[in-house]
Amino acid sequence: MMLARILILVCLIGQFGYAKTLKIEKNADPSATQQSQISSPIKIAVISSPKVIGKYSQSLFNVSLATLISLTAGECEIKHYPLADESSDALSKALTDIHHDNMSAILAPLTAYGTKNFLVLNPKLPVFIPTVHKRDFSYAPQNITFGSIDYVRQIEALLPYMSDSIAVFYDDSSVGKQLKASIEEAFLAYKGAKKTFTAYAVDPKGDNIVSHLSKPSLFHKKSIVFHLPVVKSSLLAAHLTFTGVKERNILSTQINIDPNLLNLTQYHDRKNMILANSLIEFPAAIYESNVLMNNDISFDWVNYSASVGIDYLVAVVNGTPRAYTMRIINNQVIYPIELMRPKESGFEPLNP
């Protein structure tokens, strides 16, 4: 059975690059009934805008395909409905096509803007949105489940490791500003009367990192929080070392649980880092299927959330147990959080 799956996946890797629809039929197998996690064919619709989310439009379809194959023993179908953009008109047209095709459920990797437009349309099928958190929306129908990791809870998990004075370096973008505001609120509420909070916006190319660190003594014994993509974080960590900053520690969230951090920094640049991670559970069949298709669900949280979403939708449509065991409360996936250190050759738990 596993060999058949491997052959199917290998063939698909070479064939389906930009495919929009894939119907998969597996040969009968005496053991298939026992191994099957679903009892009837399932048809998953994936809606996304390549113009808006770029490469993720294809990679999330790949993850959805690999995960669906790992959960099914019989016929299944997955179809991509590309959007010109995330406007209400584009989403409405996609929903019309989805209902016409009698699809079973929808994976909708949308931005916050697209999600707001989508919620107003009140889709009737089971929907999983892997890219946003429910707390950012005042209303959502009961058939819609949200799968974003929780940066706010990750920040809260790091609070006990923060000194009374912190410096936050954040990406100069709407998301970066939102994360900066979240940590400021959590830090000031947690630390009581004696606390100092400073923040530094980092420009798109990271050119102002040097000027931010022009007075290294300002960061002495502070906790320094990175809310930056891994390349900027690596540049900042290296410059902290170069300028002789003696920080208490460096803290960050899921954004820097990335192998590139290990490649772009020296160990002494990152030895004081503590990172919050929520990608912990990896059901064997789902993990192996995605590895075969070269899909990164180990470090890319959006890909990971998409695999959680397909697993959830299969379980909802067919009334069967989920492979992932993390809780879903009020239509939001609740991910565990583990604190990690980037060591010389990998990431290890802070408290093994």
N, C-alpha and C positions, 0 to 999 in steps of 0.2 A: 504493500500500500504506500509506504513512504517512498519507495523507488519510483512509483508511478507519479507521485506528487513532484518529486525532483525533476523528472523528465518533462512534466507539464510546465513547471516553472522555468526551466532552462530554455525551452522553446519560446515561452512568452517573452523572456528577456530579450531575445533577438528579434521578435516580431512586432511587439505592440507599442514601441516608442510613443506615438501620438494617437493611439487607438482611442476611440470614444466609447465603443461598446465591446464587451467581451462576454461571451456565453461559454461556460465551462461545463462539459459533461465528462464524468469519470466512469471508467469501465466498472461493471459489476464486480464485487469482491465479496466472498463469503463472510469476511470479517467486517465488511463495511457497516452492516447494521449495528454491530456492537460499538464500532469506533465513531459512528456518526454523532454529531452534537445537534443536528437538526433533523427534522422528519419530513420536510417538504422543501421544494425549491424556493429560493429567496432571491429577490431582485433589488439590488441596492443602487440608488441614484446618488451621484456625487456632483454637487453644483459648486462651481468656483469660477473666478475670473482671472485668467492668466495675465490680463492687463494690470490687475490690482495686486495679486499676490505672487506674481512672477513664477519662479521655478517651483514654488510649493504647489502650484496647480497640478503639475505632473507628478511630483514626488508623493503627494498625498493620495493621488489615484493609485500609484504603485503600491503604497502601503495598504490601501484599502483592498486592492486585489490580492496581495499576498496574505493578508489577514483573513479575508473571506475564504480563500482556498484552504487555509489551515483549519477552518472551523466546519467545513462542509465535506460530506462524503459523496454527495450526489450532484445533481444539476444546480447551478447557480448562475446568476447574471449580474454584472456590474456595468453601469453606463455613466459616462461623463457628460454632463450638460454644461458646456462652456458658456460663460456670461460675457457679454461685451463690457459690462461694468457691473456695479452693485446697486444700480438704481432700482426703484420699485417696478418700473416697466420691465426691465431685464429679468428680475426675479419672478415677476408674475408670469411672464412667458415661459420660463423654465418650469414653474409649477404646473402650468397647463400641459406642457409636454410630458412631464413626469406622470401626471394622472392619466393622460392618454395612453401611456405605455404600461399602465398597471404596475408601476413599481411598488415595492413593499415598504421602503423606508428611505430616508435621505441623510447623507452626510454632507454638511454645509460648512466648509471652512471659509468663513466670512470675516471681514473686519468689523469693528464696532459699528461703523456707518452702515455696512451691508446688513448686519444683524438687526439694527433698528428698523430698516426698511422691510426686512423679512418678517419680523414679528407682527407688523401691522397686517400682513397678508394672511395671517392665521392659518398656516398650512395644517392639513388634517392628518397627515401621515406621521409616524414616529420620526423625529428629527434629532440629530446629534450635531452640535456646533463645537468643534474641537479647539477653536482659536480664541474664544472670549470667555469671561467669567460672568456668572449670573448676577453678581452684585452690581455690575455696571448697568443693569437694566431694571427699570421700575416694574415692568410687567413682562411676563412670558407665559404662554399657554402650557398646560400640563404635559402636552405631548412633546415638548422641546426640552432637551437636556444639554447642559453646558459642560465642556471638558477642559477648559484652560487650567493650567497649574495656577496655584495661588501665591503670587509674589508677596502679598500682604502677610500671609501666614509664614512664609519663609523669612521675611524681615523680622517678624515677631520671634521666630525661633533663634535669631541671631542676637536679640536684645541682651540676654545675660552676658554676652561676650563683649559688649560695647563699653568703652570707658565713659567717664562723665563728659568727655569732650570728643566730638566726632566731626570728621570732614567728609562730606559726600561729594563724589565726582559723578556727574550724571550726563547722559547724552542730551544734547540740546535739541530735543524733539518733543512732541506731545506726550509720547509714552514715557520718555525719560523724565519729563517734568512731573507727570503723574506719580511715578515711582519715587521721585525726590520728595514730593508732598506726603506720600504715604509713610516714608521712613521718618520724616520730621515729626509727623503727628504721633507715630508710635513711640519714638524715642523720647519726646518731651513728656508724654503721658507716663512712660515707664520709669524714667530716671529721677523724677521728683524735682526739688528746688534747684539743686546744683547741677547744671548741665550747660554745655555750650554746643551749639549746632551751627556749622558753616557749610555752605554748598558752593560748588564750582561747576558751571556748565562747560562741557567740552564740545568744541565745534566739530562739524562733520568730518574733518580730516585729522582732528587731534592736534592741530597746530598750536593751540594755546596751552597745552599741557606744560610746556617749559616755563611759560610766564606764570602759571598758577603755582609752580614750585620754586619760584625765584627766591623765596625766603624759607628755606627748609626748616628753620627752627619753629615756625608756626605749627608744624605737624608733629612736634616732639611728644611722644607718649599718647598721641591721639589714636583712636580707632578710625581707620580710613575705609570708607565704604565705596565700592565700585558698583555703579549702575551703568556699565558701559559694555558694548560688544567686546568680544575677546581680543581683537587686534588692538583696540584702544586701551583695554585693560592691561595687556602685555606691555605696551609702550609706557603706560603710567607706572607699572610696577618696576620696570627697568630704570626709569628715571628717578623713582624714589630711592632706589639703591645707589644710583650714580651721584645724587646730590647729598647722600649721607643722612637721609631722614631716618630717625629712630622711632618709628611708629610702635604703638602697642600691638596692633594687629591689623590685618587687611581682611575685610568681610565682603562677601558678595552672594548673589543668588544664583538661580539656575542658569542665568545667561553666561556664566563662566565655567560651568561644568562642561568643558569642551577639551578634547585632546589637543587642540591647537594651542591652548594655554601652556601645555607642557613643552611644545615645540618652539614657542616664541619667547619663552622666558628661561632664565637660568634658575636653578633650584634656590639659590640664595635670594632671588627676587620674590619668590612665592612661599618661602618657608613659614611665614607668619600668616598665611591665608587660611581662612575658614569659609567654606562654601556650603550653601543650603541646596540640597538635592531632593527631588521628588520622583525621579525615575528609578524605581527600586524593584518593582515586581515585573517579571518577564516569564509568562507562561511558555513552556518549552515549545509547543507546536507553533505558536504565533511568532516567537523569536526566531526559530529555525527557518520558517517560511520567508520571513523578511530578510534574514541573512542571505538566503539563496538568491534573492532578487536585489541584493546590494542596497537594501533600505536601512537607513540609520534610525533605529528606534532606541538605541542605547544612550545617545546624547542629545538628539534633536527632539525637544519636547513636543513640538507641533506634530511631527511624525508619530511620536509615541501616543499622543492624545487621539490621533486618527485611528490607531489600532485599537485603543480602548473603545472608541466610538463604534467601530464595526462590530466588535465583540458584543457591545451593549445592544446594538440594533438587531443582531441575529438572535440574541436571547429574548428580546422583547417580542419580535415578530413570531418566533417559534415557541415561546414559553419554556425555554430551556435554561439551565444554569449558565452564568457567565464564566469565562476562563479567568478574567481578572477579578480580584476579590476586594478591591478598594470600595469603600462605601459610596453610595449616591444619596445625598440628602437634599431634599427640596430641589430636585432636578439639577444638582451640581455634583460633579465627581469630587470627592474629597481625597486628595492625594496625601500619602504619608510624607514626612520630611525627615531626612537624615543629614546630619552635618558631616562634611567631608574635608579632608586636607589634600591638596595636590602635592604628592610626594615626588620622588625623583623619576619614577617611571609610570605613575598612574595615580588614581584617586583612591584614598583609603578613608574609612570611617574615623571620625574624630575620637569616638569612644567605642572601640571594637568590642 
